Amino acid sequence: MLLRLALRSLISRRVTVGLTVLAIALSTALFLGVEKVRTGARASFADTISDTDLILGARTGGVQLLLYSVFRIGNATNNVTWESFEDLASRPEVDWAVPISLGDSHRGFRVMGTTTDYFDRYKYRGGRALSFAEGGRPADLFDAAVGADVARELGYRLGQEIVVAHGLASFTDHDDKPFRVSGILEKTGTPVDRTVIVSLEAIEAIHADWQGGGRSGTPISAAQVRELDLSPRAITAAMIGTSSPLQVFKLQRAINEYPEEPLMAVIPGVALQELWEIVGVAETALLGVSAMVVATALLGMTAMIFSGLNERRREMAIFRAVGARPRTILGMLTLEAALMATAGAALGVILLYTGLWIARPHVDAAFGLYLPIAPLTGRETAGLIAVVIGGTLVGTIPAIRAYRISLADGMTVRS
């Protein structure tokens, strides 16, 4: 009987109740959506590089090595000689090794020299390989593959010529040796999107007539440079895959103790976790903001119940006249609050998954952020339960007020 009375009371005030339920639903969907984005961003961050066992570079901090080799942030303290790289790459523990050369730029974007193996070995998001939206890998000495953000922001098309600048903040261009866009990569949501990729030989070619940071007195043309030995002399870093996971720590120790020059190797997953602890503070702020939105919606529900109490005095007086006790009215109002909170939470889940289903492909294509349509996690379920319990509790406050009103009106009814 109490449930039926509560339902009929809510239906009689369906417009106001509907708006309150919608407010709770939107705030719940926002709260759960922020949690989905947070976990998706964390997973995407952790999957910036996958299936790579070690990153080799000059001796420095682990996070710094990860930043400049993977995220293209900062600069290396030193280079790795090509002889040392070949020596370490020939060790029996190494299954594959991909060298990386950084240092130049193109209109604010990093230029990276590497081998064609990079397109096969660089994996992200749990093992996804790089793919091309247009064109393909660099085939000629002066071919370049550009990331999705580079192509979009600069409006590049296949076959278009681009000029690489010397260094990161230099006003000197290698304009005598322009590159041709051979391919445009698909959006990945990784630093690859903001990278121009050329061959290691191309990096050597554009610096063939440079000495001490400037052009020498005898320039070498693009045609002449093709006749030179363009074997790399040094690289910035290297990605390494081991033949067995059991060999990772052995190889890492051998690199860290390499006698020929000061080198170090980091495990990407460990360095990424350290980096996330530094940059992941914002997720706490996002959760706080979404929790405040939910609290605001619940307070709005409380205000709605409070504002309707005086209008319902006659209804409560009739209940008292037919024999209803004050605790019955208290229970009915509390049940109404619980039903509204439950309905709002359920509708919020529906809105969340509907929004994920619609927005996921667009978010993935635009930002490279993968939002899986997965069941609610334990943390999300706990948040949902907290919304229902919170709605019931805040609905109890005006219910206590109604209890007192019903006591006073009961005396009037009896008189």
Salt bridges, closest charged atoms under 4 A:
GLU35 OE2 - ARG38 NH2 2.71
GLU35 OE2 - ARG379 NE 3.85
GLU93 OE2 - ARG91 NH2 2.91
GLU93 OE2 - LYS250 NZ 3.82
ASP104 OD1 - HIS166 ND1 3.92
ASP104 OD2 - HIS207 NE2 3.10
ASP120 OD1 - ARG137 NH2 2.45
ASP140 OD2 - ARG226 NH2 2.93
ASP143 OD1 - ARG180 NH2 3.05
ASP149 OD1 - ARG152 NH1 2.86
ASP149 OD1 - LYS187 NZ 2.59
GLU153 OE2 - ARG152 NH2 3.72
GLU153 OE2 - ARG194 NH1 2.99
ASP175 OD1 - ARG215 NH2 3.01
ASP176 OD2 - LYS177 NZ 2.74
ASP176 OD1 - ARG215 NH2 3.54
ASP193 OD2 - LYS187 NZ 3.72
GLU204 OE1 - ARG233 NH2 3.35
ASP209 OD2 - LYS177 NZ 3.32
GLU283 OE1 - ARG38 NH1 2.65
GLU283 OE2 - ARG42 NH1 3.67
GLU315 OE1 - ARG312 NE 3.12
GLU336 OE1 - ARG13 NH2 2.88
GLU336 OE2 - ARG312 NH2 3.04
ASP364 OD1 - ARG125 NH2 2.97
GLU380 OE1 - LYS36 NZ 3.34
ASP409 OD1 - ARG313 NH2 3.14
